[in-house]
């Protein structure tokens, strides 16, 4: 799956997680680790679950996206610790294409 962001973008990336074809809800997960290059965030501390949309919302801030290397696809790696204690890595690759920004300033 490919998504695209521009350096300096600031928003939450929606991520739907599935286990055996069934979407995981926040209540199914004790912890979820999201790793995009040097950016590491965890649910429920920094990442929210939107029950209306059925997805996790991975927030990225301007300072973080400005540090991503442009003109390439960064891989988003995800590991899930289920409420039962099992830890499972997401096997489907999620790539975030990073487009360059001319300005390096946070606005």
Buried (B, 14 or more C-beta within 10 A) or exposed (E): EEBEBBBBBBEBBEBEBEBEEEEBEBEBBBBBBBBBBEBEBBBEEEBBBEEEEBBBBBBBEBEBBBEBEBEEBBEBBBBBBBEEEEEEEBEEEBBBBBBEBEEEEEE
